[in-house]
Amino acid sequence: MRYRQKGRSPCGEGKLKIEVVHSKLLSELERKRIVAFCSRAYDEDMEPVFSTFADATHVLGFYGGSLASHALWITRDLQVDHLPPLRTAYVEAVATHPAHRNRGFATAIMRRLAIEIQGFDLAALSPFDVRYYTRLGWEVWQGPLLIRTRNGLQPSPEDEVVMILRLPKTPVLDLTRPLSAEWREGELW
Ligand SMILES: CC(C)(COP(=O)(O)OP(=O)(O)OC[C@H]1O[C@@H](n2cnc3c(N)ncnc32)[C@H](O)[C@@H]1OP(=O)(O)O)[C@@H](O)C(=O)NCCC(=O)NCCS
């Protein structure tokens, strides 16, 4: 998959070329290719999940002109206790093509993503592996996780794990306090 350069920000990262593109700038074909790429990486149909990602920004890593690694962020409002909500870059769909794994591609994508989201109050994600993100500077939220619904706060299952990344605008945080996110369709975290 090749992309037009207009309105995008390509950058060399070793042999991986990284582009950051808002979903609004993607053609339907490009969007479908990204969904197919992630479906292959996750070994499941990602279309239903992607259809819930309004306003996503994709970080795309190309190797030899083909998509090799990907992550995206959406905007969510996370709230510590009853403190003002934090405008949060919530990371999803971190994926590397099976043929290109263990070469640092997802690491490069996540590092670039962290640079791109500096204007947010916070970053968060639900990790596949805590150690993987710990070495990239992410921290496990230790307090209870809750979802804000029309009927009030609903606790998340005990085994739910959320990690956060502090950004320049992140206020002082107590990671042991309750953390809530707005309800959304599909995976709540
Ligand atoms: C997870 C994934 C994105 C990593 O991509 P990658 O480009 O190979 O990652 P990197 O090269 O930056 O890092 C590789 C490291 O991650 C580790 N790793 C990869 N998958 C892992 C897993 N499921 N559990 C624990 N560690 C894992 C590797 O062992 C390697 O560790 P090392 O550097 O100590 O040898 C890729 O394996 C993938 O697409 N997996 C399927 C989709 C998925 O699970 N995504 C994560 C959702 S949060």
The ligand as a MOL file (V3000), in Angstrom:
LIG
                    3D

  0  0  0     0  0            999 V3000
M  V30 BEGIN CTAB
M  V30 COUNTS 48 50 0 0 0
M  V30 BEGIN ATOM
M  V30 1 C 2.8180 -7.3760 19.5450 0
M  V30 2 C 3.3790 -6.9330 18.2130 0
M  V30 3 C 2.6900 -5.6580 17.7590 0
M  V30 4 C 4.8920 -6.6540 18.3780 0
M  V30 5 O 5.3910 -6.1480 17.1520 0
M  V30 6 P 6.9440 -6.1740 16.8150 0
M  V30 7 O 7.1710 -5.2170 15.6970 0
M  V30 8 O 7.3950 -7.5710 16.6250 0
M  V30 9 O 7.5370 -5.6010 18.1790 0
M  V30 10 P 9.0220 -5.1760 18.4870 0
M  V30 11 O 9.9470 -5.7310 17.4650 0
M  V30 12 O 9.0420 -3.7220 18.7400 0
M  V30 13 O 9.2430 -5.8720 19.8820 0
M  V30 14 C 9.4520 -7.2320 19.9140 0
M  V30 15 C 9.4520 -7.6930 21.3600 0
M  V30 16 O 8.0990 -7.8850 21.7840 0
M  V30 17 C 7.9620 -9.1750 22.3370 0
M  V30 18 N 6.6160 -9.6820 22.0880 0
M  V30 19 C 5.9830 -9.7990 20.9180 0
M  V30 20 N 4.7640 -10.3360 21.0890 0
M  V30 21 C 4.6490 -10.5560 22.4140 0
M  V30 22 C 3.6180 -11.1100 23.2340 0
M  V30 23 N 2.4500 -11.5270 22.7120 0
M  V30 24 N 3.8380 -11.1800 24.5640 0
M  V30 25 C 4.9970 -10.7540 25.0920 0
M  V30 26 N 5.9960 -10.2310 24.3830 0
M  V30 27 C 5.8310 -10.1410 23.0470 0
M  V30 28 C 8.9920 -9.9920 21.6140 0
M  V30 29 O 9.3480 -11.1360 22.3520 0
M  V30 30 C 10.1670 -9.0120 21.5200 0
M  V30 31 O 10.8660 -8.9740 22.7290 0
M  V30 32 P 12.4720 -8.7360 22.7640 0
M  V30 33 O 12.7010 -7.3980 22.1130 0
M  V30 34 O 12.7900 -8.7570 24.2200 0
M  V30 35 O 13.0400 -9.8520 21.9860 0
M  V30 36 C 3.2270 -8.0510 17.1350 0
M  V30 37 O 3.7540 -9.2480 17.6680 0
M  V30 38 C 1.7710 -8.2790 16.7360 0
M  V30 39 O 1.2880 -7.6770 15.7790 0
M  V30 40 N 1.0770 -9.1880 17.4590 0
M  V30 41 C -0.3260 -9.4850 17.1700 0
M  V30 42 C -1.2670 -8.3590 17.5500 0
M  V30 43 C -1.1390 -7.9180 19.0150 0
M  V30 44 O -1.1630 -8.7450 19.9230 0
M  V30 45 N -1.0110 -6.5800 19.2270 0
M  V30 46 C -0.8570 -5.9740 20.5510 0
M  V30 47 C -2.1150 -5.4200 21.0690 0
M  V30 48 S -1.8840 -4.3600 22.4820 0
M  V30 END ATOM
M  V30 BEGIN BOND
M  V30 1 1 1 2
M  V30 2 1 2 3
M  V30 3 1 2 4
M  V30 4 1 2 36
M  V30 5 1 4 5
M  V30 6 1 5 6
M  V30 7 2 6 7
M  V30 8 1 6 8
M  V30 9 1 6 9
M  V30 10 1 9 10
M  V30 11 2 10 11
M  V30 12 1 10 12
M  V30 13 1 10 13
M  V30 14 1 13 14
M  V30 15 1 14 15
M  V30 16 1 15 16
M  V30 17 1 15 30
M  V30 18 1 16 17
M  V30 19 1 17 18
M  V30 20 1 17 28
M  V30 21 1 18 19
M  V30 22 1 18 27
M  V30 23 2 19 20
M  V30 24 1 20 21
M  V30 25 1 21 22
M  V30 26 2 21 27
M  V30 27 1 22 23
M  V30 28 2 22 24
M  V30 29 1 24 25
M  V30 30 2 25 26
M  V30 31 1 26 27
M  V30 32 1 28 29
M  V30 33 1 28 30
M  V30 34 1 30 31
M  V30 35 1 31 32
M  V30 36 2 32 33
M  V30 37 1 32 34
M  V30 38 1 32 35
M  V30 39 1 36 37
M  V30 40 1 36 38
M  V30 41 2 38 39
M  V30 42 1 38 40
M  V30 43 1 40 41
M  V30 44 1 41 42
M  V30 45 1 42 43
M  V30 46 2 43 44
M  V30 47 1 43 45
M  V30 48 1 45 46
M  V30 49 1 46 47
M  V30 50 1 47 48
M  V30 END BOND
M  V30 END CTAB
M  END
